[in-house]
Amino acid sequence: MATETLLSTGIPFTSLPDSYVRPPSQRPRLSEVRTCEELPVIDLSTPDMTELARQVRDACESYGFFQITNHGVPQQVVEEMLLVARQFFSLPIEEKMKLYSNDPSKKLRLSTSFNLKKETVHNWRDYLRLHCHPLENFIHEWPTNPPNFKAMVGEYSKQTRELAQRVMKIISLSLGVEGYLEKVLVASQEQHMAINYYPSCPQPELTYGLPAHTDPNVLTILLQDGVAGLQVQKDGQWLAVDPLPSAFVVNIGDQIQALSNGRYRSVWHRAVVNNQRERLSVASFIFPGPNTLIETAAELAGDGGEGRVYRSYCFEEYYKKFWSRTLDDGHCLDCFRV
């Protein structure tokens, strides 16, 4: 039954179900993870755009990830987003199951793991997936319980969308193609959100919240609740990113890697769990519209485009390919190399 697949039942787990146990070669090896103390932190209140672009360029080339402070999203909006997320996952299982679906094409769905239809080992996560832009097209379908869900999540989605637009402008500037990302996305752009719930896990060394993956979108803005879990890969080493109070984590997605001709990389990252505390995170994803042509900027493709790394493609083709695979299948963008 579908109810057996949700972890957020309120019933504590005393052992890890077999369907969540990874083979020894695929386990997170938590003792080998190093704390990342050097992940770039960028202050968006810096008035010098040239300096901001330089910092973003260095961060994208070195890590593909960075944290941002003084980002303009009110702290009250952030706190209300986390509060309503906790309230949602604390609802009775019967109430949550009204939204349950394993169909990735649905605009609103509660599900678990990543892709139950494809994967052989499950991930220690429940999540609520929402489409958020244009907000008026989707908000009427959102949960009515908790009662303030639409108001709080709607405001948060608007704030993070505005923030993402600012960050994308800086990324375009940092690549020397000012306005290019905005030009590609101007006709059609979407925003999705994943509200993730990771319960405490009795044997965290045997499983993942989410295994290593890259994001298929353009840009991700991540809010964490203060409990560590995000890890980023650099030079073959897994680095634990401790949440920085009042900051967001930003990472570039596969589409920026393609648009930048591989200059900026969509980096492998994962979510691990722990046996002490539950964890919440909220990921806001900026997506191209399905008919958007993803094509490397001419200025970055070499003379006559001969240095182009990735072929041009319609984003809908990419997204279907991404969801036809599992997170263990390697980098989806490799399927689109010239």
C-alpha positions as CSV (number, residue, x, y, z in Angstrom):
1,M,0.0,0.0,0.0
2,A,1.1,3.6,-0.7
3,T,0.9,4.5,3.0
4,E,3.7,2.0,3.7
5,T,6.1,4.0,1.6
6,L,5.9,7.3,3.6
7,L,8.4,7.8,6.4
8,S,6.6,10.7,8.0
9,T,4.1,8.5,9.9
10,G,5.1,9.7,13.3
11,I,6.2,6.1,14.2
12,P,9.9,5.9,15.2
13,F,12.0,3.4,13.4
14,T,14.1,1.1,15.5
15,S,15.9,-0.5,12.5
16,L,16.5,0.3,8.9
17,P,14.1,-1.6,6.5
18,D,15.9,-3.8,4.0
19,S,14.7,-1.7,1.1
20,Y,16.7,1.2,2.3
21,V,20.0,-0.6,2.8
22,R,22.7,0.3,0.3
23,P,25.2,-2.3,-0.9
24,P,28.6,-1.8,0.9
25,S,30.2,-0.2,-2.2
26,Q,27.4,2.5,-2.3
27,R,27.3,3.6,1.3
28,P,28.2,7.1,2.4
29,R,31.3,6.3,4.4
30,L,30.5,9.1,6.8
31,S,33.8,8.8,8.7
32,E,35.7,9.8,5.6
33,V,33.7,13.0,5.0
34,R,35.5,16.3,5.7
35,T,33.9,19.4,7.1
36,C,33.9,22.1,4.4
37,E,35.2,25.3,6.0
38,E,36.0,27.1,2.7
39,L,32.8,27.1,0.8
40,P,32.5,30.7,-0.5
41,V,30.1,33.0,1.3
42,I,29.0,35.9,-0.8
43,D,27.5,39.1,0.6
44,L,24.8,40.3,-1.9
45,S,24.7,43.7,-0.3
46,T,28.1,44.5,-1.8
47,P,27.5,47.5,-4.1
48,D,30.3,46.7,-6.5
49,M,28.8,44.5,-9.3
50,T,32.2,43.8,-10.8
51,E,33.4,42.4,-7.4
52,L,30.3,40.4,-6.9
53,A,30.7,38.9,-10.4
54,R,34.3,38.0,-9.6
55,Q,33.3,36.2,-6.4
56,V,30.5,34.3,-8.1
57,R,32.8,33.3,-11.0
58,D,35.4,32.0,-8.5
59,A,32.7,30.1,-6.6
60,C,31.2,28.5,-9.7
61,E,34.5,27.5,-11.1
62,S,35.8,26.1,-7.9
63,Y,32.7,24.5,-6.2
64,G,29.6,25.0,-8.2
65,F,28.1,26.0,-4.8
66,F,28.2,29.0,-2.6
67,Q,26.3,30.5,0.3
68,I,24.7,34.0,0.2
69,T,24.1,36.4,3.0
70,N,22.2,39.8,3.1
71,H,20.0,38.3,0.3
72,G,17.0,40.5,1.0
73,V,14.5,37.7,1.9
74,P,13.0,38.7,5.2
75,Q,13.8,36.5,8.2
76,Q,10.2,36.3,9.1
77,V,9.4,34.8,5.7
78,V,12.1,32.2,6.1
79,E,11.0,31.2,9.6
80,E,7.3,30.9,8.5
81,M,8.4,28.7,5.6
82,L,10.2,26.3,8.0
83,L,7.3,26.4,10.5
84,V,4.6,25.5,7.9
85,A,6.8,22.8,6.5
86,R,7.1,21.2,10.0
87,Q,3.4,21.5,10.4
88,F,2.7,19.8,7.1
89,F,4.8,16.8,7.8
90,S,3.3,16.5,11.3
91,L,-0.2,16.1,9.9
92,P,-1.9,12.8,10.3
93,I,-0.9,10.2,7.7
94,E,-4.5,10.1,6.3
95,E,-4.4,13.8,5.6
96,K,-1.1,13.7,3.8
97,M,-2.0,10.7,1.7
98,K,-4.6,12.9,-0.1
99,L,-1.6,14.4,-1.9
100,Y,0.4,11.2,-2.5
101,S,1.6,10.3,-6.0
102,N,4.6,8.7,-7.7
103,D,3.9,10.3,-11.0
104,P,6.7,12.9,-11.6
105,S,4.6,14.7,-14.2
106,K,2.1,15.9,-11.6
107,K,2.4,19.6,-10.6
108,L,1.6,18.9,-7.0
109,R,2.5,15.6,-5.2
110,L,3.7,14.2,-2.0
111,S,6.1,11.3,-2.4
112,T,9.0,9.5,-0.9
113,S,12.6,8.5,-1.9
114,F,13.2,9.8,-5.5
115,N,11.7,7.6,-8.2
116,L,10.1,4.5,-6.7
117,K,9.2,3.1,-10.2
118,K,12.9,3.0,-11.2
119,E,15.1,2.6,-8.2
120,T,16.0,-0.7,-6.5
121,V,17.1,0.9,-3.1
122,H,15.0,3.7,-1.5
123,N,16.2,6.9,0.0
124,W,15.4,8.1,3.6
125,R,13.2,11.1,2.5
126,D,9.7,12.3,2.1
127,Y,9.0,15.4,0.0
128,L,6.2,17.6,-1.2
129,R,6.8,18.9,-4.7
130,L,5.1,22.1,-5.9
131,H,5.0,24.2,-9.0
132,C,5.2,27.8,-8.0
133,H,5.4,30.0,-11.1
134,P,3.2,31.6,-12.4
135,L,1.9,31.4,-8.8
136,E,-1.7,32.2,-9.8
137,N,-1.7,29.1,-12.0
138,F,-0.9,26.7,-9.2
139,I,-1.6,28.0,-5.7
140,H,-5.3,27.0,-5.8
141,E,-4.2,23.4,-5.9
142,W,-1.9,23.6,-2.9
143,P,-2.8,22.1,0.5
144,T,-5.4,23.8,2.6
145,N,-4.0,22.1,5.7
146,P,-2.2,23.7,7.5
147,P,-4.5,26.6,7.0
148,N,-1.7,29.1,6.4
149,F,0.2,26.9,4.0
150,K,-0.8,28.9,0.8
151,A,-0.1,32.3,2.3
152,M,3.3,31.4,3.8
153,V,4.6,29.2,1.0
154,G,3.3,31.6,-1.7
155,E,5.2,34.6,-0.2
156,Y,8.3,32.5,0.2
157,S,8.2,31.3,-3.4
158,K,7.8,34.9,-4.6
159,Q,10.8,36.1,-2.5
160,T,13.1,33.3,-3.6
161,R,12.1,33.8,-7.2
162,E,13.2,37.4,-7.1
163,L,16.4,36.4,-5.4
164,A,17.1,33.8,-8.1
165,Q,16.6,36.4,-10.8
166,R,19.3,38.6,-9.1
167,V,21.7,35.7,-8.8
168,M,21.3,34.7,-12.5
169,K,22.0,38.3,-13.6
170,I,25.3,38.2,-11.6
171,I,26.1,34.7,-13.1
172,S,25.6,36.0,-16.7
173,L,27.9,39.0,-15.9
174,S,30.5,36.7,-14.4
175,L,30.6,34.7,-17.6
176,G,31.1,37.8,-19.7
177,V,27.8,37.3,-21.4
178,E,25.7,39.9,-19.6
179,G,22.0,39.2,-20.0
180,Y,22.4,35.8,-21.6
181,L,20.6,33.7,-19.0
182,E,17.8,36.2,-18.9
183,K,17.5,36.2,-22.7
184,V,17.3,32.4,-22.8
185,L,14.7,32.2,-20.1
186,V,12.7,35.4,-20.9
187,A,9.9,33.7,-22.9
188,S,9.4,30.7,-20.7
189,Q,10.5,30.1,-17.1
190,E,9.2,27.9,-14.3
191,Q,9.8,27.6,-10.6
192,H,9.4,24.4,-8.7
193,M,9.8,23.7,-5.0
194,A,10.7,20.6,-3.0
195,I,10.0,20.6,0.7
196,N,12.1,17.8,2.0
197,Y,11.6,15.9,5.3
198,Y,14.4,13.6,6.5
199,P,13.4,11.7,9.7
200,S,16.0,10.6,12.1
201,C,17.4,7.3,10.9
202,P,18.5,4.3,13.0
203,Q,21.4,3.4,10.8
204,P,22.5,6.5,8.8
205,E,25.7,4.9,7.6
206,L,23.7,2.4,5.5
207,T,21.6,4.8,3.5
208,Y,21.0,8.3,2.0
209,G,18.5,11.0,2.3
210,L,19.4,11.6,-1.4
211,P,22.4,9.9,-3.1
212,A,24.9,11.8,-5.2
213,H,23.2,13.8,-8.0
214,T,23.3,17.0,-10.0
215,D,20.2,19.2,-10.4
216,P,18.5,19.2,-13.9
217,N,17.4,22.8,-13.6
218,V,19.1,26.2,-14.1
219,L,19.6,27.3,-10.5
220,T,18.7,26.1,-7.0
221,I,18.2,28.2,-3.9
222,L,18.4,25.9,-0.8
223,L,17.0,26.7,2.7
224,Q,18.2,24.5,5.6
225,D,16.8,24.3,9.1
226,G,20.1,24.3,10.9
227,V,20.6,20.5,10.9
228,A,23.6,19.4,8.7
229,G,23.0,17.0,5.9
230,L,24.2,18.6,2.6
231,Q,27.5,17.3,1.3
232,V,29.3,18.5,-1.9
233,Q,31.9,16.6,-3.9
234,K,35.2,18.4,-4.7
235,D,38.2,16.7,-6.2
236,G,36.8,13.3,-5.3
237,Q,36.3,14.2,-1.7
238,W,32.9,14.6,0.0
239,L,32.6,17.8,2.0
240,A,30.0,18.5,4.7
241,V,28.4,21.9,4.4
242,D,27.3,23.2,7.8
243,P,24.3,25.5,7.6
244,L,25.2,29.1,8.0
245,P,22.5,31.1,10.0
246,S,20.4,33.4,7.8
247,A,22.1,32.2,4.6
248,F,20.9,30.3,1.6
249,V,23.0,27.8,-0.3
250,V,23.0,28.4,-4.1
251,N,24.1,25.8,-6.6
252,I,24.2,25.9,-10.4
253,G,22.2,23.3,-12.3
254,D,22.9,21.2,-15.4
255,Q,21.5,23.9,-17.7
256,I,24.0,26.5,-16.6
257,Q,26.7,23.9,-17.2
258,A,25.4,23.5,-20.8
259,L,24.8,27.2,-21.4
260,S,28.3,28.0,-20.1
261,N,29.9,25.3,-22.3
262,G,31.1,23.5,-19.2
263,R,32.9,26.4,-17.7
264,Y,30.7,26.3,-14.7
265,R,29.9,22.7,-13.5
266,S,26.8,21.3,-12.0
267,V,28.5,19.6,-9.1
268,W,27.6,16.3,-7.5
269,H,26.0,16.7,-4.1
270,R,24.0,14.5,-1.7
271,A,22.0,14.5,1.5
272,V,22.9,12.3,4.4
273,V,20.8,11.6,7.5
274,N,21.5,11.1,11.2
275,N,20.2,9.1,14.1
276,Q,19.6,12.1,16.4
277,R,17.4,14.7,14.7
278,E,15.0,15.1,11.8
279,R,16.0,17.5,9.1
280,L,14.0,19.9,6.9
281,S,15.2,21.6,3.8
282,V,13.4,23.7,1.1
283,A,14.8,23.7,-2.4
284,S,13.6,26.3,-4.9
285,F,14.4,25.4,-8.5
286,I,14.4,27.7,-11.5
287,F,13.6,25.8,-14.6
288,P,13.4,26.6,-18.3
289,G,10.1,26.2,-19.9
290,P,9.7,22.8,-21.7
291,N,10.1,24.4,-25.2
292,T,13.2,26.5,-24.2
293,L,16.1,25.9,-26.5
294,I,19.3,25.3,-24.4
295,E,22.3,26.4,-26.5
296,T,25.7,27.5,-25.4
297,A,26.3,31.2,-25.7
298,A,28.2,31.9,-29.0
299,E,30.9,33.8,-27.1
300,L,31.7,30.7,-25.1
301,A,31.6,28.1,-27.9
302,G,34.8,29.1,-29.8
303,D,35.3,30.1,-33.4
304,G,32.4,28.9,-35.5
305,G,31.1,26.9,-32.5
306,E,33.8,24.3,-33.0
307,G,34.5,24.3,-29.2
308,R,31.0,23.5,-28.3
309,V,30.8,20.7,-25.7
310,Y,27.0,20.1,-25.7
311,R,24.6,20.0,-28.6
312,S,21.6,22.2,-28.6
313,Y,18.4,20.7,-27.2
314,C,14.9,21.5,-26.1
315,F,14.6,21.4,-22.3
316,E,11.6,19.0,-22.4
317,E,13.9,16.4,-24.0
318,Y,16.4,16.8,-21.2
319,Y,13.8,16.6,-18.4
320,K,12.2,13.5,-19.8
321,K,15.6,11.8,-20.0
322,F,16.4,12.9,-16.4
323,W,13.2,11.3,-15.0
324,S,13.6,8.1,-17.0
325,R,16.8,7.4,-15.1
326,T,17.7,6.9,-11.4
327,L,20.2,9.0,-9.4
328,D,22.7,6.2,-9.8
329,D,22.8,6.4,-13.6
330,G,25.5,9.1,-13.8
331,H,25.4,12.7,-15.1
332,C,22.4,13.1,-17.4
333,L,24.2,15.9,-19.3
334,D,26.7,13.4,-20.6
335,C,23.9,12.1,-22.9
336,F,23.9,15.5,-24.6
337,R,27.6,15.9,-25.4
338,V,28.6,16.8,-29.0
